[in-house]
Amino acid sequence: MDPETLNAMNEGMYRALLTLIEGITLIVGLASALFVIFCLGCVTFGVFAKLRQPARRRQSVLTPAPPEPDEYELLVLKTLDDGLDNSLRTVADCGG
């Protein structure tokens, strides 16, 4: 082959290679931009989801939990429960 033909083929291949590189760069750039937009959307969604949850917890914090009963209260409740059981047994024994 003569050098003119080889130079013409080389120019054609060079242009095709540049077009291919530009296409790949465009595809990778668009994919990267979409990925960044997707990540920002996920982060934003996560932040807003976390901001909404404490509002529900604050309402439950405002209503205090009832105090735990001490020994005396437990003894009184047990005595009342035993008294109720005894009175129900008495009614059942009487046939009522």
Secondary structure, DSSP 8 states (H G I E B T S, - for coil): --HHHHHHHHHHHHHHHHHHHHHHHHHHHHHHHHHHHHHHHHHHHHHHHHHHHHHHHHHHHHS-------HHHHHHHHHHHHHHHHHHHHHHHHT-
